[in-house]
Amino acid sequence: MLKNLHLDPSEIDTLQGLIGRQWQVIEEDNEEVGSVQRIVSIKLLYRNDDSF
């Protein structure tokens, strides 16, 4: 999981389009009132636990 990424809304849209369905972009509460950037986290949804 990646946390505390500071992205603007267009960057968030681009990121969601690039990372696919295996990852979830979670928008956190933005404490800076009026700030264009948002704080987001990226979480892996599916994990392959097969050992090689």
Secondary structure, DSSP 8 states (H G I E B T S, - for coil): -EEEEEE-HHHHHHHHHHH-TTEEEEE----STT-S-EEEEEEE--------
